[in-house]
């Protein structure tokens, strides 16, 4: 991909080639791993997290296209990041608490 697309798209071709390579390796590893050692991933929850991130991204893009201010851009992006982190913490509170308990046991 790099050999073909770098003359036309410059460094973005390298970024997309790397993204596709890592994505392909991830899918192959997942499929192969599920055959050897099946892991029951919480796919609904993971997909919901990804959908929320994509929605927040497009909301951010829409707002920053209307108002062209770097300060507003960074403020909104930071606010969305904090809100998303708090959302994840609330949903996964039991898991975070278990991690803290395990850490205290090791110390």
C-alpha positions as CSV (number, residue, x, y, z in Angstrom):
1,X,0.0,0.0,0.0
2,X,2.8,2.4,0.8
3,X,4.5,1.9,-2.5
4,X,1.4,2.6,-4.4
5,X,-0.3,5.3,-2.4
6,X,2.6,7.4,-0.9
7,X,3.2,9.3,-4.2
8,X,-0.4,10.4,-4.2
9,X,-1.4,10.8,-0.5
10,X,1.9,11.4,1.3
11,X,2.1,10.4,4.9
12,X,-1.6,9.8,5.2
13,X,-1.1,6.7,3.0
14,X,1.3,5.4,5.7
15,X,-1.2,6.1,8.4
16,X,-4.0,4.2,6.6
17,X,-1.7,1.3,5.7
18,X,-0.7,1.0,9.4
19,X,-4.3,1.2,10.5
20,X,-5.4,-1.5,8.0
21,X,-2.5,-3.7,9.0
22,X,-3.2,-3.5,12.7
23,X,-6.9,-4.0,12.1
24,X,-6.3,-7.1,10.0
25,X,-3.9,-8.5,12.7
26,X,-6.5,-7.8,15.4
27,X,-9.3,-9.6,13.5
28,X,-7.1,-12.6,12.7
29,X,-5.9,-12.8,16.3
30,X,-9.5,-12.6,17.6
31,X,-10.8,-15.3,15.3
32,X,-7.8,-17.6,15.9
33,X,-7.9,-17.0,19.6
34,X,-11.6,-17.8,19.8
35,X,-10.9,-21.2,18.2
36,X,-8.1,-22.0,20.6
37,X,-9.3,-20.3,23.8
38,X,-12.8,-18.8,23.7
39,X,-13.2,-15.6,25.7
40,X,-16.8,-14.4,26.4
41,X,-16.3,-10.7,25.6
42,X,-19.1,-8.2,26.5
43,X,-19.7,-7.2,22.9
44,X,-22.9,-5.2,23.5
45,X,-21.2,-3.1,26.1
46,X,-18.1,-2.6,23.9
47,X,-20.1,-1.6,20.9
48,X,-22.2,0.7,22.9
49,X,-19.0,2.5,24.2
50,X,-17.8,2.8,20.6
51,X,-21.1,4.2,19.3
52,X,-21.1,6.8,22.1
53,X,-17.6,7.9,21.2
54,X,-18.5,8.2,17.6
55,X,-21.7,10.2,18.4
56,X,-19.6,12.5,20.7
57,X,-17.1,13.0,17.9
58,X,-19.7,14.1,15.4
59,X,-21.4,16.4,17.9
60,X,-18.0,18.0,18.6
61,X,-17.4,18.3,14.8
62,X,-20.8,19.9,14.3
63,X,-20.3,22.4,17.0
64,X,-16.7,23.4,15.9
65,X,-17.9,23.9,12.3
66,X,-20.5,26.4,13.5
67,X,-18.2,28.3,15.9
68,X,-14.5,28.6,14.9
69,X,-12.8,29.1,18.2
70,X,-9.8,27.2,19.4
71,X,-10.7,27.8,23.0
72,X,-14.2,26.6,22.5
73,X,-12.9,23.6,20.6
74,X,-10.5,22.5,23.4
75,X,-13.1,23.3,26.1
76,X,-15.8,21.1,24.4
77,X,-13.4,18.3,23.6
78,X,-12.1,18.3,27.2
79,X,-15.7,18.4,28.6
80,X,-16.7,15.5,26.4
81,X,-13.7,13.5,27.4
82,X,-14.4,14.1,31.1
83,X,-18.1,13.2,30.7
84,X,-17.2,10.0,28.8
85,X,-14.7,9.0,31.5
86,X,-17.3,9.6,34.2
87,X,-19.8,7.6,32.2
88,X,-17.4,4.7,31.9
89,X,-16.6,4.9,35.6
90,X,-20.3,4.8,36.6
91,X,-21.0,1.8,34.3
92,X,-17.8,-0.1,35.4
93,X,-17.8,1.0,39.0
94,X,-17.8,-2.6,40.3
95,X,-14.9,-3.5,38.1
96,X,-12.9,-0.4,39.3
97,X,-13.7,-1.3,42.9
98,X,-12.5,-4.9,42.4
99,X,-9.2,-3.6,40.9
100,X,-8.6,-1.4,43.9
101,X,-9.3,-4.3,46.2
102,X,-6.9,-6.6,44.3
103,X,-4.3,-3.9,44.4
104,X,-4.6,-3.4,48.2
105,X,-4.3,-7.2,48.6
106,X,-1.0,-7.2,46.7
107,X,0.5,-4.4,48.7
